[in-house]
Amino acid sequence: MSATDTSAPALKEIFNRERLRHIAEQTQAVYPAFPGKRFVALASEGLDALSVMQRMARVSESLHATLPADFPAALAILQDLAPRLNSGFVCLCLPHFVASYGRDHFDLSMQALKYFTCFGSSEFAIRHFLLADLERTLPYLHAWANDDHEHIRRLASEGPRPRLPWSFRLARLQADPLLAWPILETLKADSSLYVRKSVANHLNDISKDHPDLLLSQLGNWSPADPRTAWIIRHALRSLIKQGNRRALALLGAGEPAQVALTALAVTPEQLQLGQTMTLSFTLKSTSAAAQRLVVDYAIDYVKASGKSASKVFKLKTLDLAPGAVVVVSRSQQIRELTTRKHYYGHHAVHVLVNGERLGSTGFDLIP
């Protein structure tokens, strides 16, 4: 599992010293011989300097150092421990243990990851097995896609994502996404939103490397089922932001919009970091027929060099009747993020409808 982490500083406090004591106490409850003080000492060493994922890995390593050396025996204890932990995120240390120390017990490890994912998620851990032995691991995921438990079905989709955040890339699945496609086919109309979000994110990953392949595959899916239609819409979000015509066509918005854009404004025209800007405008149909509109907006963020880079944000998808008028408004706080640093200057704001820029305005970010 990757030790890198760009999460907010507070997130790592999920694994604070109080939590480490909780883990020790609950492990002792199911395994009285557990050396809780030694575990806490090992897991606490250099804790302040560790990121959240590094802390999670440290807990796994400390459990390995304090539980029986025999993997099946240690695993049995951890399976008793899982329902007693008071955080789903903390439970990530359990599948991490399996990924780190269960490679020589493949089938037992697969069943353990299936069990542990119901308490947190085994999405990171399963990737180590996919990386080491794809042919042996994928059939388990195919079977899990038909499980009754939504957490297990989600693991079938989330685990083999080509570009899963906070994890390493799976090069073979990134090069050939059809290897995992039967899983996505099974889940394309899943009853669980939790699962459908994972499927959409998996498909969105594919769109970044194989857009034409993805569009061809999704063209075979019927949007008549609203659950499938939801997945398609969210799966295509990156391609829609790029104005990809084939993606827009799959959403029924492949033709240029026949609308008049008026009353375009950003208020206030000047704002400081931390304040909120509001974009508003009116769209009036100039078409004699109803049309579907995919409406987005883009902000050209000023960079340190003085140049700008555009970021597209989703607004809404709507059906506009002939001659109909719709007023669109969106507020957004301009604040520092871990992924974006702001610089003073003029930020252009553009309205995009069906992939085309229909008008521009902007605001000045001032000291």
MIFI-628134 format. One record per residue (C-alpha): residue number from 1; residue in one letter; x, y, z. Coordinates in Angstrom, 1 decimal, always signed. Layout:
# MIFI-628134
<num: NUM	residu: a	east: X	north: Y	up: Z>
...
***
This chain:
# MIFI-628134
<num: 1	residu: m	east: +0.0	north: +0.0	up: +0.0>
<num: 2	residu: s	east: +1.2	north: +3.5	up: -0.8>
<num: 3	residu: a	east: +2.7	north: +5.4	up: +2.1>
<num: 4	residu: t	east: +2.2	north: +8.7	up: +0.4>
<num: 5	residu: d	east: -0.7	north: +10.9	up: +1.6>
<num: 6	residu: t	east: -2.1	north: +14.3	up: +0.7>
<num: 7	residu: s	east: -5.0	north: +14.2	up: +3.2>
<num: 8	residu: a	east: -5.9	north: +17.0	up: +5.6>
<num: 9	residu: p	east: -3.7	north: +16.9	up: +8.7>
<num: 10	residu: a	east: -6.7	north: +16.1	up: +11.0>
<num: 11	residu: l	east: -7.4	north: +12.9	up: +9.1>
<num: 12	residu: k	east: -4.3	north: +11.2	up: +10.4>
<num: 13	residu: e	east: -5.7	north: +11.7	up: +14.0>
<num: 14	residu: i	east: -8.0	north: +8.8	up: +13.2>
<num: 15	residu: f	east: -5.0	north: +6.7	up: +14.3>
<num: 16	residu: n	east: -4.2	north: +8.8	up: +17.4>
<num: 17	residu: r	east: -2.9	north: +7.3	up: +20.7>
<num: 18	residu: e	east: -6.3	north: +6.9	up: +22.1>
<num: 19	residu: r	east: -7.3	north: +4.9	up: +19.1>
<num: 20	residu: l	east: -4.2	north: +2.7	up: +19.5>
<num: 21	residu: r	east: -5.2	north: +2.0	up: +23.1>
<num: 22	residu: h	east: -8.7	north: +1.1	up: +21.8>
<num: 23	residu: i	east: -7.3	north: -1.4	up: +19.4>
<num: 24	residu: a	east: -5.1	north: -2.9	up: +22.1>
<num: 25	residu: e	east: -8.0	north: -3.2	up: +24.5>
<num: 26	residu: q	east: -10.3	north: -4.8	up: +21.9>
<num: 27	residu: t	east: -7.6	north: -7.2	up: +20.8>
<num: 28	residu: q	east: -7.1	north: -8.3	up: +24.4>
<num: 29	residu: a	east: -10.8	north: -8.9	up: +24.8>
<num: 30	residu: v	east: -10.7	north: -11.5	up: +22.0>
<num: 31	residu: y	east: -7.2	north: -12.7	up: +22.7>
<num: 32	residu: p	east: -6.3	north: -12.3	up: +26.4>
<num: 33	residu: a	east: -2.6	north: -13.1	up: +25.8>
<num: 34	residu: f	east: -2.2	north: -10.1	up: +23.6>
<num: 35	residu: p	east: +0.7	north: -7.8	up: +24.8>
<num: 36	residu: g	east: -1.3	north: -4.6	up: +24.6>
<num: 37	residu: k	east: +1.3	north: -2.3	up: +26.1>
<num: 38	residu: r	east: +4.0	north: -3.5	up: +23.7>
<num: 39	residu: f	east: +1.6	north: -3.1	up: +20.7>
<num: 40	residu: v	east: +0.8	north: +0.6	up: +21.7>
<num: 41	residu: a	east: +4.5	north: +1.3	up: +22.2>
<num: 42	residu: l	east: +5.4	north: -0.1	up: +18.7>
<num: 43	residu: a	east: +2.5	north: +1.6	up: +17.0>
<num: 44	residu: s	east: +3.2	north: +4.9	up: +18.7>
<num: 45	residu: e	east: +6.9	north: +5.2	up: +17.8>
<num: 46	residu: g	east: +7.4	north: +8.4	up: +15.7>
<num: 47	residu: l	east: +3.6	north: +8.7	up: +15.3>
<num: 48	residu: d	east: +3.4	north: +12.4	up: +15.0>
<num: 49	residu: a	east: +5.5	north: +12.4	up: +11.8>
<num: 50	residu: l	east: +3.4	north: +9.7	up: +10.1>
<num: 51	residu: s	east: +0.6	north: +10.3	up: +7.6>
<num: 52	residu: v	east: -2.7	north: +8.6	up: +8.0>
<num: 53	residu: m	east: -1.8	north: +5.8	up: +5.6>
<num: 54	residu: q	east: +1.6	north: +5.3	up: +7.2>
<num: 55	residu: r	east: -0.1	north: +5.1	up: +10.6>
<num: 56	residu: m	east: -2.5	north: +2.5	up: +9.3>
<num: 57	residu: a	east: +0.4	north: +0.5	up: +8.0>
<num: 58	residu: r	east: +2.2	north: +0.9	up: +11.3>
<num: 59	residu: v	east: -0.8	north: -0.6	up: +13.1>
<num: 60	residu: s	east: -0.8	north: -3.6	up: +10.8>
<num: 61	residu: e	east: +3.0	north: -4.1	up: +11.3>
<num: 62	residu: s	east: +2.6	north: -3.8	up: +15.1>
<num: 63	residu: l	east: -0.2	north: -6.4	up: +15.1>
<num: 64	residu: h	east: +2.1	north: -8.7	up: +13.2>
<num: 65	residu: a	east: +4.8	north: -8.2	up: +15.8>
<num: 66	residu: t	east: +2.5	north: -8.9	up: +18.7>
<num: 67	residu: l	east: +0.1	north: -11.6	up: +17.4>
<num: 68	residu: p	east: +1.0	north: -15.3	up: +16.9>
<num: 69	residu: a	east: +3.5	north: -15.8	up: +14.1>
<num: 70	residu: d	east: +1.2	north: -18.4	up: +12.5>
<num: 71	residu: f	east: -0.8	north: -16.5	up: +9.9>
<num: 72	residu: p	east: -4.1	north: -18.5	up: +10.2>
<num: 73	residu: a	east: -4.0	north: -18.2	up: +14.0>
<num: 74	residu: a	east: -3.4	north: -14.5	up: +13.8>
<num: 75	residu: l	east: -6.1	north: -14.1	up: +11.2>
<num: 76	residu: a	east: -8.6	north: -15.8	up: +13.3>
<num: 77	residu: i	east: -8.0	north: -13.3	up: +16.1>
<num: 78	residu: l	east: -8.3	north: -10.4	up: +13.7>
<num: 79	residu: q	east: -11.6	north: -11.7	up: +12.4>
<num: 80	residu: d	east: -12.9	north: -11.7	up: +16.0>
<num: 81	residu: l	east: -11.5	north: -8.2	up: +16.4>
<num: 82	residu: a	east: -13.1	north: -6.6	up: +13.3>
<num: 83	residu: p	east: -16.7	north: -6.2	up: +14.7>
<num: 84	residu: r	east: -15.3	north: -4.6	up: +17.8>
<num: 85	residu: l	east: -13.3	north: -1.7	up: +16.2>
<num: 86	residu: n	east: -15.1	north: +1.6	up: +16.4>
<num: 87	residu: s	east: -14.1	north: +3.0	up: +12.9>
<num: 88	residu: g	east: -14.5	north: +1.7	up: +9.4>
<num: 89	residu: f	east: -11.3	north: +3.6	up: +8.4>
<num: 90	residu: v	east: -9.4	north: +1.9	up: +11.3>
<num: 91	residu: c	east: -10.5	north: -1.5	up: +9.9>
<num: 92	residu: l	east: -8.3	north: -0.8	up: +6.9>
<num: 93	residu: c	east: -5.4	north: -2.1	up: +9.0>
<num: 94	residu: l	east: -7.0	north: -5.6	up: +8.9>
<num: 95	residu: p	east: -6.9	north: -6.2	up: +5.1>
<num: 96	residu: h	east: -3.5	north: -4.5	up: +5.1>
<num: 97	residu: f	east: -2.4	north: -7.2	up: +7.4>
<num: 98	residu: v	east: -3.7	north: -9.8	up: +5.0>
<num: 99	residu: a	east: -2.0	north: -8.2	up: +2.0>
<num: 100	residu: s	east: +1.3	north: -8.0	up: +3.9>
<num: 101	residu: y	east: +1.5	north: -11.4	up: +5.5>
<num: 102	residu: g	east: -1.0	north: -13.7	up: +3.7>
<num: 103	residu: r	east: +0.5	north: -14.2	up: +0.3>
<num: 104	residu: d	east: +1.4	north: -17.8	up: +1.1>
<num: 105	residu: h	east: -2.2	north: -18.5	up: +2.1>
<num: 106	residu: f	east: -4.0	north: -17.3	up: -1.0>
<num: 107	residu: d	east: -7.5	north: -18.8	up: -0.7>
<num: 108	residu: l	east: -7.6	north: -18.1	up: +3.0>
<num: 109	residu: s	east: -6.6	north: -14.5	up: +2.3>
<num: 110	residu: m	east: -9.3	north: -14.1	up: -0.3>
<num: 111	residu: q	east: -11.9	north: -15.2	up: +2.1>
<num: 112	residu: a	east: -10.5	north: -12.8	up: +4.8>
<num: 113	residu: l	east: -10.6	north: -9.8	up: +2.5>
<num: 114	residu: k	east: -14.2	north: -10.6	up: +1.6>
<num: 115	residu: y	east: -15.0	north: -10.7	up: +5.3>
<num: 116	residu: f	east: -13.0	north: -7.6	up: +6.3>
<num: 117	residu: t	east: -14.5	north: -5.4	up: +3.5>
<num: 118	residu: c	east: -17.8	north: -5.5	up: +5.3>
<num: 119	residu: f	east: -16.3	north: -3.5	up: +8.2>
<num: 120	residu: g	east: -14.2	north: -1.0	up: +6.2>
<num: 121	residu: s	east: -12.9	north: -1.8	up: +2.8>
<num: 122	residu: s	east: -10.4	north: -4.3	up: +1.3>
<num: 123	residu: e	east: -10.0	north: -2.2	up: -1.9>
<num: 124	residu: f	east: -6.3	north: -1.3	up: -1.3>
<num: 125	residu: a	east: -5.3	north: -4.8	up: +0.0>
<num: 126	residu: i	east: -6.8	north: -6.8	up: -2.9>
<num: 127	residu: r	east: -4.7	north: -4.8	up: -5.4>
<num: 128	residu: h	east: -1.5	north: -6.5	up: -4.1>
<num: 129	residu: f	east: -3.0	north: -9.8	up: -5.0>
<num: 130	residu: l	east: -4.2	north: -8.5	up: -8.4>
<num: 131	residu: l	east: -0.7	north: -7.2	up: -9.0>
<num: 132	residu: a	east: +1.0	north: -10.4	up: -8.1>
<num: 133	residu: d	east: -1.4	north: -12.9	up: -9.7>
<num: 134	residu: l	east: -4.2	north: -11.4	up: -11.8>
<num: 135	residu: e	east: -5.4	north: -14.6	up: -13.3>
<num: 136	residu: r	east: -5.9	north: -16.2	up: -9.9>
<num: 137	residu: t	east: -7.4	north: -13.2	up: -8.2>
<num: 138	residu: l	east: -9.9	north: -11.9	up: -10.8>
<num: 139	residu: p	east: -12.2	north: -15.0	up: -10.6>
<num: 140	residu: y	east: -12.8	north: -14.2	up: -6.9>
<num: 141	residu: l	east: -13.9	north: -10.6	up: -7.9>
<num: 142	residu: h	east: -16.2	north: -12.0	up: -10.6>
<num: 143	residu: a	east: -17.9	north: -14.2	up: -8.1>
<num: 144	residu: w	east: -18.1	north: -11.3	up: -5.5>
<num: 145	residu: a	east: -19.9	north: -9.2	up: -8.1>
<num: 146	residu: n	east: -22.9	north: -11.5	up: -7.5>
<num: 147	residu: d	east: -22.8	north: -11.4	up: -3.7>
<num: 148	residu: d	east: -25.8	north: -10.4	up: -1.7>
<num: 149	residu: h	east: -23.8	north: -7.9	up: +0.4>
<num: 150	residu: e	east: -23.3	north: -4.5	up: -1.2>
<num: 151	residu: h	east: -19.8	north: -4.0	up: +0.4>
<num: 152	residu: i	east: -18.6	north: -7.2	up: -1.3>
<num: 153	residu: r	east: -20.1	north: -6.2	up: -4.6>
<num: 154	residu: r	east: -18.5	north: -2.8	up: -4.3>
<num: 155	residu: l	east: -15.1	north: -4.4	up: -3.7>
<num: 156	residu: a	east: -15.5	north: -6.4	up: -6.9>
<num: 157	residu: s	east: -15.6	north: -3.0	up: -8.8>
<num: 158	residu: e	east: -13.4	north: -0.8	up: -6.6>
<num: 159	residu: g	east: -10.5	north: -3.2	up: -6.1>
<num: 160	residu: p	east: -9.5	north: -3.5	up: -9.8>
<num: 161	residu: r	east: -10.0	north: +0.2	up: -10.7>
<num: 162	residu: p	east: -7.0	north: +1.1	up: -12.9>
<num: 163	residu: r	east: -6.4	north: +4.5	up: -11.2>
<num: 164	residu: l	east: -7.7	north: +4.0	up: -7.6>
<num: 165	residu: p	east: -6.8	north: +7.1	up: -5.6>
<num: 166	residu: w	east: -4.2	north: +6.6	up: -2.7>
<num: 167	residu: s	east: -3.0	north: +3.4	up: -4.4>
<num: 168	residu: f	east: -0.6	north: +2.2	up: -7.1>
<num: 169	residu: r	east: -1.7	north: +1.7	up: -10.7>
<num: 170	residu: l	east: -2.6	north: -1.8	up: -12.0>
<num: 171	residu: a	east: -0.7	north: -1.6	up: -15.2>
<num: 172	residu: r	east: -2.3	north: -4.7	up: -16.9>
<num: 173	residu: l	east: -5.8	north: -3.5	up: -16.1>
<num: 174	residu: q	east: -4.9	north: +0.0	up: -17.2>
<num: 175	residu: a	east: -3.6	north: -1.4	up: -20.5>
<num: 176	residu: d	east: -6.5	north: -3.8	up: -21.0>
<num: 177	residu: p	east: -9.7	north: -2.7	up: -19.1>
<num: 178	residu: l	east: -11.7	north: -5.5	up: -20.7>
<num: 179	residu: l	east: -10.0	north: -8.0	up: -18.4>
<num: 180	residu: a	east: -12.3	north: -6.7	up: -15.6>
<num: 181	residu: w	east: -15.2	north: -5.7	up: -17.9>
<num: 182	residu: p	east: -17.4	north: -8.7	up: -17.0>
<num: 183	residu: i	east: -17.5	north: -7.4	up: -13.4>
<num: 184	residu: l	east: -18.8	north: -4.0	up: -14.6>
<num: 185	residu: e	east: -21.4	north: -5.7	up: -16.8>
<num: 186	residu: t	east: -22.7	north: -7.7	up: -13.8>
<num: 187	residu: l	east: -23.0	north: -4.5	up: -11.7>
<num: 188	residu: k	east: -24.3	north: -2.0	up: -14.4>
<num: 189	residu: a	east: -27.8	north: -1.9	up: -12.9>
<num: 190	residu: d	east: -26.9	north: -2.6	up: -9.3>
<num: 191	residu: s	east: -29.6	north: -1.8	up: -6.7>
<num: 192	residu: s	east: -27.0	north: -0.1	up: -4.4>
<num: 193	residu: l	east: -25.9	north: +3.5	up: -5.0>
<num: 194	residu: y	east: -22.7	north: +2.7	up: -3.1>
<num: 195	residu: v	east: -21.9	north: +0.0	up: -5.7>
<num: 196	residu: r	east: -23.1	north: +2.2	up: -8.7>
<num: 197	residu: k	east: -20.7	north: +5.0	up: -7.6>
<num: 198	residu: s	east: -17.8	north: +2.6	up: -7.6>
<num: 199	residu: v	east: -18.8	north: +1.3	up: -11.1>
<num: 200	residu: a	east: -19.0	north: +4.9	up: -12.4>
<num: 201	residu: n	east: -15.6	north: +5.7	up: -10.9>
<num: 202	residu: h	east: -14.1	north: +2.6	up: -12.4>
<num: 203	residu: l	east: -15.5	north: +3.5	up: -15.8>
<num: 204	residu: n	east: -14.3	north: +7.1	up: -15.4>
<num: 205	residu: d	east: -10.8	north: +5.7	up: -14.8>
<num: 206	residu: i	east: -11.0	north: +3.8	up: -18.1>
<num: 207	residu: s	east: -12.1	north: +7.0	up: -19.9>
<num: 208	residu: k	east: -8.7	north: +8.6	up: -19.1>
<num: 209	residu: d	east: -6.8	north: +6.0	up: -21.0>
<num: 210	residu: h	east: -9.2	north: +4.4	up: -23.5>
<num: 211	residu: p	east: -12.0	north: +6.9	up: -24.2>
<num: 212	residu: d	east: -13.0	north: +5.4	up: -27.5>
<num: 213	residu: l	east: -13.1	north: +1.9	up: -26.1>
<num: 214	residu: l	east: -15.2	north: +3.0	up: -23.2>
<num: 215	residu: l	east: -17.7	north: +4.9	up: -25.4>
<num: 216	residu: s	east: -18.0	north: +1.9	up: -27.7>
<num: 217	residu: q	east: -18.7	north: -0.4	up: -24.7>
<num: 218	residu: l	east: -21.2	north: +2.0	up: -23.1>
<num: 219	residu: g	east: -23.0	north: +2.3	up: -26.4>
<num: 220	residu: n	east: -24.1	north: -1.3	up: -25.8>
<num: 221	residu: w	east: -25.7	north: -0.5	up: -22.5>
<num: 222	residu: s	east: -29.3	north: +0.4	up: -22.4>
<num: 223	residu: p	east: -30.1	north: +3.6	up: -20.5>
<num: 224	residu: a	east: -33.7	north: +2.5	up: -20.2>
<num: 225	residu: d	east: -32.9	north: +1.3	up: -16.6>
<num: 226	residu: p	east: -32.4	north: +4.5	up: -14.6>
<num: 227	residu: r	east: -29.7	north: +2.8	up: -12.5>
<num: 228	residu: t	east: -27.7	north: +2.1	up: -15.7>
<num: 229	residu: a	east: -28.4	north: +5.6	up: -16.9>
<num: 230	residu: w	east: -27.1	north: +7.1	up: -13.7>
<num: 231	residu: i	east: -23.8	north: +5.1	up: -14.0>
<num: 232	residu: i	east: -23.3	north: +6.2	up: -17.6>
<num: 233	residu: r	east: -23.9	north: +9.8	up: -16.8>
<num: 234	residu: h	east: -21.4	north: +9.8	up: -13.9>
<num: 235	residu: a	east: -18.9	north: +7.6	up: -15.8>
<num: 236	residu: l	east: -18.6	north: +10.1	up: -18.6>
<num: 237	residu: r	east: -18.1	north: +13.2	up: -16.4>
<num: 238	residu: s	east: -14.4	north: +13.6	up: -17.4>
<num: 239	residu: l	east: -15.2	north: +13.3	up: -21.1>
<num: 240	residu: i	east: -18.2	north: +15.6	up: -20.8>
<num: 241	residu: k	east: -15.9	north: +18.2	up: -19.2>
<num: 242	residu: q	east: -13.6	north: +17.9	up: -22.2>
<num: 243	residu: g	east: -16.6	north: +18.4	up: -24.6>
<num: 244	residu: n	east: -16.3	north: +15.0	up: -26.1>
<num: 245	residu: r	east: -19.0	north: +14.7	up: -28.7>
<num: 246	residu: r	east: -19.5	north: +11.0	up: -28.5>
<num: 247	residu: a	east: -19.9	north: +11.2	up: -24.7>
<num: 248	residu: l	east: -22.4	north: +14.0	up: -25.0>
<num: 249	residu: a	east: -24.3	north: +12.0	up: -27.6>
<num: 250	residu: l	east: -24.6	north: +9.1	up: -25.2>
<num: 251	residu: l	east: -26.4	north: +11.5	up: -22.9>
<num: 252	residu: g	east: -28.7	north: +12.7	up: -25.6>
<num: 253	residu: a	east: -26.8	north: +16.1	up: -25.9>
<num: 254	residu: g	east: -24.6	north: +15.5	up: -29.0>
<num: 255	residu: e	east: -25.9	north: +18.4	up: -31.0>
<num: 256	residu: p	east: -24.8	north: +22.0	up: -30.4>
<num: 257	residu: a	east: -27.3	north: +23.8	up: -28.1>
<num: 258	residu: q	east: -29.8	north: +26.2	up: -29.7>
<num: 259	residu: v	east: -30.1	north: +28.7	up: -26.9>
<num: 260	residu: a	east: -29.5	north: +32.4	up: -26.2>
<num: 261	residu: l	east: -27.3	north: +33.2	up: -23.2>
<num: 262	residu: t	east: -28.2	north: +36.4	up: -21.3>
<num: 263	residu: a	east: -27.8	north: +38.0	up: -17.9>
<num: 264	residu: l	east: -24.4	north: +36.4	up: -17.5>
<num: 265	residu: a	east: -22.7	north: +37.7	up: -14.3>
<num: 266	residu: v	east: -20.4	north: +36.8	up: -11.5>
<num: 267	residu: t	east: -21.0	north: +38.5	up: -8.1>
<num: 268	residu: p	east: -19.1	north: +40.0	up: -6.5>
<num: 269	residu: e	east: -16.7	north: +41.0	up: -9.2>
<num: 270	residu: q	east: -13.9	north: +41.3	up: -6.7>
<num: 271	residu: l	east: -13.4	north: +39.0	up: -3.8>
<num: 272	residu: q	east: -10.8	north: +37.8	up: -1.3>
<num: 273	residu: l	east: -9.7	north: +34.3	up: -0.5>
<num: 274	residu: g	east: -12.3	north: +32.5	up: +1.5>
<num: 275	residu: q	east: -15.2	north: +34.4	up: +0.1>
<num: 276	residu: t	east: -17.9	north: +33.1	up: -2.2>
<num: 277	residu: m	east: -18.6	north: +34.0	up: -5.8>
<num: 278	residu: t	east: -22.0	north: +33.4	up: -7.4>
<num: 279	residu: l	east: -22.3	north: +32.7	up: -11.1>
<num: 280	residu: s	east: -25.7	north: +33.3	up: -12.7>
<num: 281	residu: f	east: -27.2	north: +33.4	up: -16.2>
<num: 282	residu: t	east: -30.3	north: +32.7	up: -18.2>
<num: 283	residu: l	east: -30.7	north: +30.3	up: -21.1>
<num: 284	residu: k	east: -33.6	north: +30.7	up: -23.6>
<num: 285	residu: s	east: -34.3	north: +28.0	up: -26.2>
<num: 286	residu: t	east: -34.2	north: +29.1	up: -29.8>
<num: 287	residu: s	east: -35.1	north: +25.7	up: -31.1>
<num: 288	residu: a	east: -38.4	north: +24.5	up: -32.4>
<num: 289	residu: a	east: -37.9	north: +21.1	up: -30.7>
<num: 290	residu: a	east: -37.1	north: +20.0	up: -27.2>
<num: 291	residu: q	east: -33.4	north: +19.6	up: -26.5>
<num: 292	residu: r	east: -31.2	north: +18.2	up: -23.8>
<num: 293	residu: l	east: -28.6	north: +20.5	up: -22.4>
<num: 294	residu: v	east: -25.4	north: +19.6	up: -20.4>
<num: 295	residu: v	east: -24.5	north: +22.8	up: -18.7>
<num: 296	residu: d	east: -21.1	north: +23.3	up: -17.1>
<num: 297	residu: y	east: -18.8	north: +26.1	up: -16.2>
<num: 298	residu: a	east: -15.1	north: +26.6	up: -16.2>
<num: 299	residu: i	east: -12.8	north: +28.8	up: -14.1>
<num: 300	residu: d	east: -9.4	north: +29.9	up: -15.5>
<num: 301	residu: y	east: -7.3	north: +29.8	up: -12.3>
<num: 302	residu: v	east: -4.3	north: +32.1	up: -12.2>
<num: 303	residu: k	east: -1.0	north: +30.1	up: -11.7>
<num: 304	residu: a	east: +2.2	north: +31.2	up: -10.0>
<num: 305	residu: s	east: +3.7	north: +31.9	up: -13.4>
<num: 306	residu: g	east: +0.9	north: +34.4	up: -14.2>
<num: 307	residu: k	east: -0.6	north: +32.1	up: -16.8>
<num: 308	residu: s	east: -3.9	north: +30.4	up: -16.2>
<num: 309	residu: a	east: -5.3	north: +26.8	up: -16.2>
<num: 310	residu: s	east: -8.9	north: +26.0	up: -16.7>
<num: 311	residu: k	east: -10.9	north: +23.7	up: -14.4>
<num: 312	residu: v	east: -14.4	north: +22.6	up: -15.4>
<num: 313	residu: f	east: -17.2	north: +22.1	up: -12.9>
<num: 314	residu: k	east: -20.5	north: +20.3	up: -13.4>
<num: 315	residu: l	east: -23.7	north: +22.4	up: -13.2>
<num: 316	residu: k	east: -26.7	north: +20.4	up: -14.4>
<num: 317	residu: t	east: -28.3	north: +18.4	up: -17.2>
<num: 318	residu: l	east: -31.7	north: +19.5	up: -18.2>
<num: 319	residu: d	east: -34.4	north: +19.2	up: -20.9>
<num: 320	residu: l	east: -35.4	north: +22.5	up: -22.4>
<num: 321	residu: a	east: -38.7	north: +22.8	up: -24.2>
<num: 322	residu: p	east: -39.1	north: +25.0	up: -27.4>
<num: 323	residu: g	east: -39.0	north: +28.7	up: -26.4>
<num: 324	residu: a	east: -38.5	north: +27.8	up: -22.7>
<num: 325	residu: v	east: -36.3	north: +29.9	up: -20.4>
<num: 326	residu: v	east: -34.2	north: +28.6	up: -17.4>
<num: 327	residu: v	east: -32.3	north: +30.6	up: -14.9>
<num: 328	residu: v	east: -29.1	north: +28.9	up: -13.7>
<num: 329	residu: s	east: -27.1	north: +29.9	up: -10.6>
<num: 330	residu: r	east: -24.2	north: +28.4	up: -8.7>
<num: 331	residu: s	east: -22.2	north: +29.6	up: -5.7>
<num: 332	residu: q	east: -18.6	north: +28.5	up: -5.0>
<num: 333	residu: q	east: -16.3	north: +29.4	up: -2.2>
<num: 334	residu: i	east: -12.8	north: +30.4	up: -3.4>
<num: 335	residu: r	east: -10.6	north: +28.8	up: -0.8>
<num: 336	residu: e	east: -7.3	north: +27.0	up: -0.5>
<num: 337	residu: l	east: -7.4	north: +23.3	up: -1.1>
<num: 338	residu: t	east: -4.7	north: +20.6	up: -0.8>
<num: 339	residu: t	east: -4.9	north: +20.2	up: -4.6>
<num: 340	residu: r	east: -5.1	north: +23.9	up: -5.5>
<num: 341	residu: k	east: -3.3	north: +27.1	up: -4.4>
<num: 342	residu: h	east: -4.8	north: +30.4	up: -5.4>
<num: 343	residu: y	east: -3.0	north: +33.4	up: -6.8>
<num: 344	residu: y	east: -4.2	north: +37.0	up: -7.1>
<num: 345	residu: g	east: -5.5	north: +38.3	up: -10.4>
<num: 346	residu: h	east: -8.3	north: +38.0	up: -12.9>
<num: 347	residu: h	east: -10.0	north: +34.7	up: -13.1>
<num: 348	residu: a	east: -12.1	north: +34.2	up: -16.3>
<num: 349	residu: v	east: -15.3	north: +32.2	up: -15.9>
<num: 350	residu: h	east: -16.9	north: +30.5	up: -18.9>
<num: 351	residu: v	east: -20.4	north: +28.9	up: -19.5>
<num: 352	residu: l	east: -20.2	north: +25.7	up: -21.4>
<num: 353	residu: v	east: -23.4	north: +24.1	up: -22.9>
<num: 354	residu: n	east: -23.1	north: +20.8	up: -24.8>
<num: 355	residu: g	east: -19.4	north: +21.1	up: -24.8>
<num: 356	residu: e	east: -19.3	north: +24.6	up: -26.4>
<num: 357	residu: r	east: -18.3	north: +27.9	up: -24.7>
<num: 358	residu: l	east: -21.3	north: +30.2	up: -25.0>
<num: 359	residu: g	east: -20.1	north: +33.2	up: -22.9>
<num: 360	residu: s	east: -17.5	north: +34.4	up: -20.5>
<num: 361	residu: t	east: -17.3	north: +36.7	up: -17.5>
<num: 362	residu: g	east: -15.0	north: +36.6	up: -14.5>
<num: 363	residu: f	east: -13.8	north: +37.9	up: -11.1>
<num: 364	residu: d	east: -10.7	north: +39.4	up: -9.6>
<num: 365	residu: l	east: -9.1	north: +37.7	up: -6.6>
<num: 366	residu: i	east: -7.6	north: +40.5	up: -4.5>
<num: 367	residu: p	east: -5.5	north: +40.6	up: -1.3>
***
